[in-house]
Amino acid sequence: FKVIGGAMAFGVVFFFFDVPLFEHAYPADELMPLTCRGRVRGQEPSRGDVDDALGKFSLTLIDTLDTLVVLNKTKEFEEAVKKVIKDVNLDNDIVVSVFETNIRVLGGLLGGHSVAIMLKEKGEHMQWYNGELLHMAKELGYKLLPAFNTTSGLPYPRVNLKFGVRHPEARTGTETDTCTACAGTLILEFAALSRFTGTSIFEEYARKALDFIWEKRQRSSNLVGVTINIHTGDWVRKDSGVGAGIDSYYEYLLKAYVLLGDDSFLERFNTHYDAIMRYISQPPLLLDVHIHKPMLNARTWMDSLLAFFPGLQVLKGDIRPAIETHEMLYQVIKKHNFLPEAFTTDFRVHWAQHPLRPEFAESTYFLYKATGDPYYLEVGKTLIENLNKYARVPCGFAAMKDVRTGSHEDRMDSFFLAEMFKYLYLLFADKEDMIFDIEDYIFTTEAHLLPLWLSTTNQTISKKNTTTEYTELDDSNFDWTCPNTQILFPNDPMFAQSIREPLKNVVDKSCPRGISRAEESLGSGPKPPLRARDFMASNPEHLEILKKMGVSLIHLKDGRVQLVQHAVQAASSLDAEDGLRFMQEMIELSSQQQKEQQLPPRAVQIVSHPFFGRVVLTAGPAQFGMDLSKHKSGTRGFVVTIKPYNGCSEITNPEAVKEKIALMQRGQCMFAEKARNIQKAGAIGGIVIDDNEGSSSDTAPLFQMAGDGKNTDDITIPMLFLFNKEGNIILDAIREYEAVEVLLSDKAKDRDLEMENMDQKLSENDSHKQNSEEASSASQDVVAVSEEPEGESSDVTDPDSLSPAHADSDSVSISDQDSYTPGTDEASTPEPACMQGDNQPQEQKTETESNSKVNWDNKVQPMESILADWNEDIEAFEMMEKDEL
């Protein structure tokens, strides 16, 4: 520790901006840190909507401009600005996201302009600067304006930079929906552009969009939905939360008041905030609800984007819930090293990816600023250590494909440099470390810096306070000044710790259940009368409870039992809600146990020089051979290519294969036959590489290798499967370094300390040579195949575990048994769900391969409708299985 101004801060050696952006990626939009090259849209496999952020305008460079100044790299900033002015073209024939282009590119140009004029005023740097970045920002602003050509004023979600929206060559303009955050996260950048340039049209358009969303809020709950029709204003998705799809809408209402001084924005924010704390906040959880029936939870999991909310609560001055939610999130991070993209209310992984999102670091910074508690420096140190230990690769920092296995994705989003670096540096920086006063600026949602003096500059918009005509607001809810820490923590430096303490073991030792709104209205009322995991079809008391909830039991001819609910048959509306909750739990329980019958993904970790465990590839498991989950140390050895390469006959180079891990190509015989041949030659393990050229875990579900239909107990070595792209990473490493050692395990292991020390000396010389790749996401299906030239599909997963529902009812079919414990025996264990560990398997299917094609027909379809009387509620339940961040 070092003591600075009475506060303790870690002396952290920042490795920031060792990332070789110019060396490997410029002028591309993003760096691909595993393969050490730039990501150019159209030259890499499409990633869907994620690629809408890429516009061939050097995205990462623009997004990072003001970060360079925060880190006191003024010389590099000056060079970067010159590159942007000289090389960046904004007139590309390419369709981009209006939201992403606004916050990253327009915000990046404005943030760069803000610090450029600040440096120029100081008289040391940027003396040549004449507003070039602002001119580019204005050009881009005009290119975004065609998206606002709708009757509502809400922008289209995408725009063509060259042709706009409705032009025949625009290739966009047919969309009807946009997310609330997409339309409501424009005011800071657009208003700043208007204030900087004196051109009011940008602020006018952004205000009109915000006004429309406010008008369309659900009046009884004061909540907004996730997705809205840009033409009619109808809510398309009626669930509401503070995470993906809505998050920055709330953020920009409060920050628009701070930046622009318009009281109506604060009134709107406080109205929404009151609804959030009334319905969505279930400390320490933040759970989505229905906008029309906010007493009913819409899902049982949370996404990682809500991690920004504690930071916003600090700005609001509501510190206690901010500390509680932040501590809960930190406990999840300590369990998984990173915050999973989504996790359940009992803290199991729901979506296993982590694209190095900065929201948690942002909240950590603001909580430290508010409390001065050195605990948050400890939190920041943990984040930095995890980034260095698990995400740092030779050419940068790689996103986590799966936080459970530690596998990487060849991805480093621009927000990692724009936000994560900035917030972590500011967390540890002293005032004397900064060349300007950070308090003179407000952060956009992308952490770009806008000066507060804009509030008094070029005020061309007349302020209209239209809020109170809709809502009677309690004056005590409006504080017109920022909170003072002396008021928040009066003579009590242990205040924050006293709030955190009860949550220390919330992830490992408890499974908090969201209290039903009915219970809250009754005070400390009874728990729901029956939980799905406790249900027994032979228990008369349970059947009586089901009847009270409007749930009936139907015995089907095939021996299964079907549960059907009719809300009108429930004893009361509260019983009907309990019945819906019971049905939802039953569906999720059945789905989860179906997943648990399958094997989780495995990891191939390259541990030799110069990788030293940094490159982790997710591998498909085998249903035969050594179970790596029972051998925690895994199997470690040097890899060698066998002859013949397909491994379908006796190995002709056994002397080279002995005590090594054999590499072979998929095809021409069964997987089990390959395993027996290499085992006979003395191999200690095997890796099968897909023969389908260009196949990648980026675009295909991961395979699970099945046996040959015979007894495979004679196979004792571990066997793993890699797609062609991932397999080539190992083959390329062999060609370049000859001796390549890997570790086959159930999940990535910590890097060896000795190797770390060696790595510190060698990485500078060797990092540019590496060519690595990532593996599969946990959100993808794992498909088991039995390799054979011809054969029919054999589905091992029970497709009938969920029976199609009637149009007017909510139904789920289960096995007819005296004591209902659906799925595996583990389901009957009386342990809470969160004690089952963090190695939750992915959705998987087992099938026999036919001509190397994947059979998609066996996926369990979500129920199309449940309860015609409760359509709005059921929409949210279905979305739990379908929607994406």
MOWO-V613581 format. One record per run of one state. SS is the DSSP state (helix for helix, strand for strand, loop for the rest). FROM is the first residue (numbers start at 1). TO is the last residue. If there is no record, write none. Layout:
ss=SS from=FROM to=TO
ss=SS from=FROM to=TO
This chain:
ss=loop from=1 to=1
ss=strand from=2 to=4
ss=loop from=5 to=6
ss=strand from=7 to=9
ss=loop from=10 to=20
ss=helix from=21 to=24
ss=loop from=25 to=29
ss=strand from=30 to=32
ss=loop from=33 to=36
ss=strand from=37 to=39
ss=loop from=40 to=47
ss=helix from=48 to=53
ss=loop from=54 to=58
ss=helix from=59 to=63
ss=loop from=64 to=64
ss=helix from=65 to=70
ss=loop from=71 to=73
ss=helix from=74 to=87
ss=loop from=88 to=94
ss=strand from=95 to=97
ss=helix from=98 to=122
ss=loop from=123 to=131
ss=helix from=132 to=148
ss=loop from=149 to=157
ss=strand from=158 to=160
ss=loop from=161 to=163
ss=strand from=164 to=164
ss=loop from=165 to=176
ss=strand from=177 to=179
ss=helix from=180 to=184
ss=loop from=185 to=186
ss=helix from=187 to=197
ss=loop from=198 to=200
ss=helix from=201 to=215
ss=loop from=216 to=217
ss=strand from=218 to=218
ss=loop from=219 to=222
ss=strand from=223 to=223
ss=loop from=224 to=226
ss=strand from=227 to=229
ss=loop from=230 to=234
ss=strand from=235 to=237
ss=loop from=238 to=238
ss=strand from=239 to=240
ss=loop from=241 to=246
ss=helix from=247 to=260
ss=loop from=261 to=262
ss=helix from=263 to=280
ss=strand from=281 to=282
ss=loop from=283 to=284
ss=strand from=285 to=286
ss=loop from=287 to=288
ss=strand from=289 to=290
ss=loop from=291 to=296
ss=strand from=297 to=297
ss=loop from=298 to=300
ss=strand from=301 to=303
ss=helix from=304 to=316
ss=loop from=317 to=318
ss=helix from=319 to=336
ss=loop from=337 to=341
ss=strand from=342 to=344
ss=loop from=345 to=348
ss=strand from=349 to=351
ss=loop from=352 to=353
ss=strand from=354 to=354
ss=loop from=355 to=358
ss=helix from=359 to=371
ss=loop from=372 to=374
ss=helix from=375 to=391
ss=strand from=392 to=393
ss=loop from=394 to=395
ss=strand from=396 to=397
ss=loop from=398 to=398
ss=strand from=399 to=402
ss=loop from=403 to=406
ss=strand from=407 to=409
ss=loop from=410 to=411
ss=strand from=412 to=412
ss=loop from=413 to=413
ss=helix from=414 to=428
ss=loop from=429 to=430
ss=helix from=431 to=433
ss=loop from=434 to=437
ss=helix from=438 to=440
ss=strand from=441 to=443
ss=loop from=444 to=448
ss=strand from=449 to=451
ss=helix from=452 to=456
ss=loop from=457 to=474
ss=helix from=475 to=477
ss=loop from=478 to=484
ss=helix from=485 to=488
ss=loop from=489 to=494
ss=helix from=495 to=501
ss=loop from=502 to=505
ss=helix from=506 to=509
ss=loop from=510 to=516
ss=helix from=517 to=521
ss=loop from=522 to=531
ss=helix from=532 to=534
ss=loop from=535 to=539
ss=helix from=540 to=548
ss=loop from=549 to=550
ss=strand from=551 to=555
ss=loop from=556 to=559
ss=strand from=560 to=565
ss=loop from=566 to=566
ss=helix from=567 to=569
ss=loop from=570 to=572
ss=helix from=573 to=596
ss=loop from=597 to=601
ss=strand from=602 to=606
ss=loop from=607 to=614
ss=strand from=615 to=620
ss=loop from=621 to=621
ss=strand from=622 to=622
ss=loop from=623 to=627
ss=helix from=628 to=630
ss=loop from=631 to=634
ss=strand from=635 to=641
ss=loop from=642 to=653
ss=helix from=654 to=657
ss=loop from=658 to=660
ss=strand from=661 to=665
ss=loop from=666 to=670
ss=helix from=671 to=680
ss=loop from=681 to=684
ss=strand from=685 to=689
ss=loop from=690 to=701
ss=strand from=702 to=705
ss=loop from=706 to=717
ss=strand from=718 to=722
ss=loop from=723 to=723
ss=helix from=724 to=737
ss=loop from=738 to=740
ss=strand from=741 to=745
ss=loop from=746 to=752
ss=helix from=753 to=769
ss=loop from=770 to=781
ss=strand from=782 to=785
ss=loop from=786 to=809
ss=strand from=810 to=815
ss=loop from=816 to=824
ss=helix from=825 to=828
ss=loop from=829 to=832
ss=helix from=833 to=836
ss=loop from=837 to=843
ss=strand from=844 to=846
ss=loop from=847 to=849
ss=strand from=850 to=850
ss=loop from=851 to=852
ss=strand from=853 to=853
ss=loop from=854 to=867
ss=helix from=868 to=882
ss=loop from=883 to=885
